[in-house]
């Protein structure tokens, strides 16, 4: 269980928790509210270290989760489709108040085999006191950083069902967009391979014409045609292989972990897709900030956790740097200085600080960003249309080139070179 309570000291907090039948594994202090009441533990929050809050005597740095399990596990790259199915089920299990160990175990056997080991480990470690987010973080190829960040925020502030649902809601449009981009990529690769092979077939068939004439038509057509096509393919195969090899090697390094931030920085510069990525990140950031602030977390701590929930790592990096320099007295508006959060959104947070309704102000930002995201996501159809024209238009041009080579060769053979 994880929750918050108000107490004058850590010793008093420990006693209050022990009276509820809980064994205290971790305490951290934040906030300035007087000791008045104890928050009831949430039945739907998974087993994890209990956190109590007490009045600090000095500025408290942003809490950093210390994993109870160590070491990364590298696997094949996961897909957003599987994240959609996994986290939508987890959201349902946790909303129903099911035991976390059983919930993760059930989902593990209903999910793709690639995810089974990680979910079973979560099931096991949750009962031992480990945080769910710490276990997910061990599988960077399956769970992107912002997925881990959103789960971590849900654990710290007690909104895990909502965090799981938010991950599922993010995964649906992301999966649709990546699937379309994958189709364009596959068609482009087919064109790169298909054009040289088609050219070899055209040249081989024209060469077989000459061979048939030289033999007086006594040579078997099939074996001759195959042999000449293979002969014409040899000079074209090596350049094609080199092009594909260079492409896949470059793609492998570009999609590696070291270039994640560079990819996300470049994405922000692309029309339509950049607006979509920016609105998506601000929506998840503001949503997490609203619920962590509503849970009574210190502003700089809530801000740091919310920054981890941003899908775009370039934007998240700027906000994490601001959070690491902050103290318990730093205002949220001071942390949002820069180009990541628009000016009008900072004004909303400033109003929330004055009126004491930061959660409400952050949720308004989340709603506004969601509208912008929906608009930008719908506009990706123009990107898809452009890529369709480029890719399939190139295919049509190459097809007519092959047709022209074939027809001009046949005419030359019929009428002669003159």
C-alpha positions, 0 to 999 in steps of 0.5 A, a space after each residue: 500500500 502507498 498513501 499519505 498521512 499528516 503527522 508531526 514527526 516520523 515516529 508519530 507517523 509510524 505509530 499511526 500506520 502500525 495501528 492500521 496493521 501496516 508494516 512501514 518500509 519507507 517514510 518521506 516528509 513533505 508539506 506543511 499541513 498540521 497533523 490532523 487526520 490519517 488518509 485511508 489506504 486505497 484498496 486498489 493501489 498495489 503493494 508498494 512502500 508506504 510513504 508518510 508526509 510530515 512537516 520538513 525542517 529544511 527544503 526537501 529535494 525531489 524524491 527519486 524512486 530507488 529500485 529494489 530490483 536492478 539490472 536491465 533486461 533487453 528484449 525485442 522491441 515491443 509494440 504499442 498495440 500490445 501496450 494498449 491491450 495490457 494496460 487497458 486490462 490492468 486498468 480494469 483489474 485495478 478499478 475492480 480492486 483486484 489483488 495486484 499479484 493476481 491481476 498482473 499474473 492474469 494479464 501476463 498469460 493473456 498477453 503476447 509472449 514477449 511481455 509475459 516474463 516482465 508481467 510475471 516479474 511485476 506480479 512476484 515483486 509487487 508482493 515483495 514490496 517493489 514498485 511496479 514502475 521499478 520492475 517495468 523500468 528494467 525492460 526498456 524495450 517493452 515499456 517506453 520511459 513515459 509509460 514507466 513515468 506515468 505508472 510511477 506518478 500513479 504509485 506515488 499519488 495513488 491513481 494507478 487505475 487512472 495511470 494505466 488507463 491513460 497509458 492505454 489511451 495514449 497507445 491507441 492513436 500511437 499504434 495507428 500512426 506507427 502502423 501507417 508509417 510501417 506500411 509506407 516503409 515496407 512499400 519503399 523497401 519493396 520498390 528498392 528491391 523490385 525495380 532492379 529485379 524487374 529490370 533484370 527480367 526485362 533485359 533477360 527476356 530481350 536477351 533470350 530473344 537474341 539467343 533464340 534467333 541465334 539457335 534457330 528456335 531450337 533452345 528450350 524457352 524456360 531454362 534459357 529465360 531463367 538463365 539469362 534473367 539470373 545473368 542480368 540480375 548479377 550486376 544489379 544484386 550487389 548494389 541493391 544489397 549494399 543500399 539495403 544494408 546501408 539503410 538497415 544499419 543506419 536505421 538500427 543506429 538511428 533507432 537505438 537508445 542513444 538517439 532517442 532524444 535526437 529523434 524526438 527533437 527532430 520530430 518536433 520540427 516536422 510539420 503536423 507531426 511536431 504539433 501532435 507530439 507537443 500536444 501529446 506530451 503536454 496532455 500527459 504531463 498536465 494530467 499527471 501534474 493535476 493528479 499528483 498535486 491533488 494528492 497533496 504532493 509538494 509542487 516540485 515533487 509533483 512537477 518532477 513526476 509529471 515530467 517523467 510522464 511526457 512521451 517526448 524525451 526532449 521536452 521531458 528533459 528540459 522539465 526534469 532539469 528544472 525540477 532537479 534544481 528546485 526546492 520545496 519553496 519553488 513555484 510551479 510557474 518558475 519551473 515552467 520557464 522556457 519554451 516547453 510549456 506555452 505562456 498561456 498555460 503558465 498563466 493558468 498555473 499561476 492562477 491556480 497557485 493564487 486561488 489554491 486550485 493547481 489540480 484544476 488548472 493543470 486539468 484544464 491544460 490537459 483538456 486543452 492539450 487533448 483538443 489540440 492533440 485530437 486536431 493534430 492527430 486528425 491532420 496526420 491524414 495529410 502526412 499519410 496522403 503526402 507519403 502515399 503520393 510519394 511512395 506509390 507515385 514512385 512505384 507507378 513511375 518505376 513500373 512505366 519505366 520498366 514497361 518503356 524499356 520492355 516495349 522499346 526493346 521489343 520494337 528494336 528487335 522487330 524493326 532492327 536497330 535502324 
